[in-house]
Amino acid sequence: MLDVQNVTGGYTADMPVIHDISLRVEPHEIVGLIGMNGAGKSTILKHILGLLRPTSGTIRINGTALDQDPVAFRSLIAYIPETPKLYEELTLGEHLDLTRMVYRLDDQTFQERSKRLLEMFRMSDKVDLFPNTFSKGMQQKVMILCAFLVQPALFIVDEPFVGLDPLAIQSLLELLVEMKNHGAAILLSTHILAMAQTYCDRFVMVNNGQVALYGALPEMREQAGNPGATLDQLFVQVVKG
């Protein structure tokens, strides 16, 4: 579904942040994007989303590049950012309705999905409120609701657990597994390595803007020459060199 091949890029052409990045995310799998702060994870995600353009390499979703068909490319993605981005003048309900219109959901699908999601995240009584009055965790729930309302082919999820209460974290994990089982491809950036080891099928471990280890946990153990290592132990090994 997502195919990133030999991508180099950054915020300026003469100072690349990421170097020769290659990764794939297939339907029916969750791939964990792992790395230190400043390792290049967010830069990789911004290139995939089309917010930054690579100086070399290709990015395709379902075989389509952004330049070939921007509408088709972006319609396949739902993005949950680390920091919520909301419209101050719109209520929670209006955020959901705007998402419905952009992704052209029919009324029945919209009503069924929105009702279930609002109940799961205990936000049913907040529909008519403005999210700028919400806590950080509640604002993050709004982003989650909009993403799962769409149910796209590809989820790009960047540190989604920050500020969420334990029940919301469990609901989010259940939804990620459900979408995976229904055929979605999910790229999940997280620092919670124990959770990633439990829920992710494969991993991309990034260090200093390059892929250090890649694959399922047994493959990464072999690459690192560290049989039996946990994801945490591999992370420490990579970071410390």
PyMOL commands that set and color helices and strands:
alter all, ss='L'
color gray80, all
select helices_A, chain A and resi 41-49+70-75+92-102+107-120+124-126+131-133+136-150+166-181+193-199+217-224+231-240
alter helices_A, ss='H'
color red, helices_A
select strands_A, chain A and resi 2-9+18-25+29-35+56-61+64-65+77-80+154-158+185-189+202-207+210-215
alter strands_A, ss='S'
color yellow, strands_A
deselect
rebuild
show_as cartoon
